[in-house]
Amino acid sequence: MTKAIVTTGEKSDGHYLKELVKKSKETGMVVNTVIGDTAYSGKENLQYAQAEEFQLISRLNPNISGETSHRKVEFEFSKDAGMYVCPAGHMAIRKARTGKKNQAANQAETYSFDIEKCKVCPMREGCYKEGAKSKTYSIRVKSTEHKEQIRLQETDEFKTLSKKRYKIEAKNSEIKNPHGYKTAKSVGLFGMEIQGAITIFAVNLKRILKLLND
């Protein structure tokens, strides 16, 4: 292990990719590929990977890639009208682009429906919330980076490399269980940093000795 960052539990791992890569490079590591979970596939990280010319093997959040949907009711898109149509057959009356350009979060296409029709629609359950003053349906607009990552996810190379992630989880398990990092030995973040540094040193030393004996 070449770099570790200790944070409080509510922090997202993905926010620290840049620092981890930068510090790893300072140790002399050549970074060609980074393998991580979905926490690392944010738009800023994809842009950073492209700028630094390394491959980021991190599957997109299903809400962005469109692999799954939590909506109770699905709408269909009419190519001729350029609008979405609800399951009851009512077409959106207008659309607008929401969100700011060039931000970490993607923009969305928001389609508005005639609320008066929604109030009396026989299929309103699970679609229209009683008392709502408007009814909209939003589709996240995929950025260029996300579209490229979706394409990458379908390649054999991505699928092969992503299967190696178990090695990371195995190392995490080794640190937490046999070496006791699962339980804090002192109070506070600084204490966990010291405990982490000692634990990682011990684990790295074991790995070095094993490689020398192989």
C-alpha positions in Angstrom: 0.0 0.0 0.0 1.4 3.3 -1.0 -1.2 5.8 0.4 -4.1 5.8 2.8 -6.4 8.5 4.0 -8.3 8.2 7.3 -11.6 10.0 7.5 -14.8 10.0 9.6 -17.4 7.5 8.6 -19.8 9.8 6.7 -17.2 10.9 4.1 -17.4 9.5 0.6 -14.3 7.5 -0.6 -14.5 9.0 -4.1 -13.6 12.5 -3.0 -10.1 11.4 -2.2 -9.1 9.7 -5.5 -7.0 12.7 -6.7 -5.0 12.8 -3.5 -4.5 9.1 -3.4 -3.2 9.0 -7.0 -1.0 12.1 -6.4 0.6 10.7 -3.3 1.1 7.3 -4.8 2.9 8.9 -7.8 5.2 10.7 -5.3 6.3 7.4 -4.0 7.5 6.4 -7.5 4.4 4.5 -8.5 3.4 4.5 -12.2 -0.4 4.7 -12.3 -1.9 3.2 -15.4 -5.1 1.7 -14.0 -7.2 2.4 -10.9 -9.8 -0.2 -9.7 -12.5 0.9 -7.4 -16.2 0.6 -6.5 -19.0 2.9 -7.7 -18.0 5.6 -5.2 -15.1 6.5 -7.5 -17.0 6.9 -10.8 -18.1 10.5 -10.2 -17.9 12.9 -13.1 -14.9 14.8 -11.6 -13.0 11.6 -11.2 -13.7 10.5 -14.7 -12.4 13.8 -16.0 -9.3 13.5 -13.7 -8.5 10.0 -15.0 -8.7 11.3 -18.6 -6.5 14.3 -17.8 -3.9 12.1 -16.0 -4.2 9.4 -18.7 -5.0 6.4 -16.5 -7.9 4.0 -16.8 -10.5 4.2 -14.1 -12.2 0.7 -13.6 -15.2 1.9 -11.6 -18.7 1.0 -12.6 -21.1 3.9 -12.8 -23.9 4.3 -10.3 -27.0 2.4 -11.8 -29.0 5.7 -11.5 -26.6 7.3 -14.1 -26.0 4.3 -16.4 -29.7 3.4 -16.6 -29.1 -0.2 -15.5 -31.9 0.0 -13.0 -34.9 2.1 -12.1 -36.7 2.7 -8.9 -39.7 4.3 -10.5 -43.0 2.6 -9.9 -44.3 3.8 -13.3 -42.3 3.9 -16.5 -42.9 6.5 -19.2 -42.2 6.1 -22.9 -40.5 8.6 -25.2 -42.2 9.8 -28.4 -39.5 10.5 -31.0 -41.9 12.3 -33.3 -43.1 14.7 -30.6 -39.8 14.8 -28.6 -41.8 14.3 -25.4 -42.5 11.6 -22.9 -45.9 10.0 -22.7 -47.2 8.6 -19.4 -48.7 5.0 -19.2 -52.2 6.5 -19.3 -51.4 8.0 -22.8 -51.0 11.7 -21.7 -48.1 13.5 -23.4 -46.0 16.1 -21.5 -47.0 19.7 -22.3 -43.5 21.2 -21.9 -39.9 20.3 -21.2 -36.9 22.2 -19.7 -33.2 21.5 -19.0 -32.5 21.8 -15.3 -29.2 22.0 -13.5 -26.0 24.0 -14.3 -23.6 23.2 -17.1 -20.0 22.2 -16.4 -20.8 21.0 -12.9 -20.0 17.7 -11.1 -23.7 16.8 -11.2 -25.3 16.1 -14.5 -28.1 18.2 -15.9 -31.6 16.7 -16.4 -34.4 17.0 -18.9 -37.6 17.7 -17.0 -40.9 17.1 -18.6 -44.1 18.7 -17.1 -47.6 17.2 -17.4 -51.1 18.6 -17.2 -51.8 18.4 -13.5 -55.5 18.5 -14.0 -55.4 15.3 -16.0 -53.2 13.7 -13.3 -55.7 14.4 -10.6 -58.4 12.3 -12.2 -56.2 9.8 -13.9 -57.3 6.1 -13.2 -53.6 5.2 -13.1 -52.5 8.0 -10.7 -51.6 5.6 -7.9 -47.8 5.4 -7.6 -47.4 8.2 -10.2 -49.3 11.2 -8.9 -49.0 12.4 -5.3 -52.3 13.7 -3.9 -52.2 17.4 -3.3 -49.2 18.0 -5.6 -49.3 21.2 -7.6 -47.3 19.8 -10.5 -46.3 16.6 -12.1 -42.9 16.2 -13.7 -40.7 13.4 -15.1 -37.0 13.9 -15.2 -34.3 12.1 -17.2 -30.7 12.6 -16.3 -28.6 13.8 -19.2 -25.4 11.7 -19.5 -22.2 13.7 -19.8 -19.6 12.8 -22.4 -17.5 11.2 -19.6 -20.4 9.0 -18.5 -21.2 7.9 -22.0 -17.5 6.9 -22.5 -17.5 5.1 -19.2 -20.7 3.2 -20.2 -18.9 2.1 -23.4 -15.8 1.1 -21.4 -17.9 -1.0 -19.0 -19.0 -3.2 -21.9 -15.5 -4.1 -23.0 -13.8 -7.4 -22.1 -10.8 -5.5 -20.6 -13.0 -3.7 -18.1 -14.8 -6.9 -17.1 -11.5 -8.7 -16.6 -9.9 -5.9 -14.6 -12.9 -5.4 -12.4 -12.7 -9.0 -11.3 -9.4 -8.2 -9.6 -11.1 -5.9 -7.1 -11.5 -8.8 -4.7 -7.8 -8.5 -3.9 -8.5 -5.0 -2.5 -11.3 -6.3 -0.3 -9.1 -9.2 0.8 -6.4 -6.7 1.9 -8.9 -4.6 3.7 -10.1 -7.7 5.6 -6.5 -8.5 6.5 -6.0 -5.1 8.0 -9.3 -5.0 9.9 -9.4 -8.5 11.3 -6.1 -10.3 11.9 -4.4 -6.9 12.5 -7.2 -5.4 14.6 -7.9 -2.2 12.7 -11.6 -3.0 12.9 -11.6 -1.7 16.5 -10.2 1.7 17.5 -7.5 1.5 20.2 -7.9 5.2 21.1 -10.4 8.1 20.8 -10.3 10.5 17.9 -9.3 10.7 14.2 -5.6 11.3 15.0 -5.5 8.1 17.0 -6.9 6.2 14.1 -4.3 7.7 11.8 -1.5 6.5 14.0 -3.1 3.1 14.4 -3.6 2.9 10.6 0.0 3.9 9.9 1.3 1.2 12.2 -1.1 -1.4 10.8 -0.2 -0.6 7.2 3.5 -0.7 8.0 3.1 -4.2 9.5 1.0 -5.5 6.6 3.4 -4.0 4.0 6.4 -5.5 5.8 4.8 -8.9 5.7 4.2 -8.5 2.0 7.7 -7.4 1.2 9.2 -10.4 3.1 6.9 -12.8 1.3 7.9 -11.3 -2.1 11.6 -11.6 -1.2 11.2 -15.2 -0.2 9.3 -16.2 -3.4 
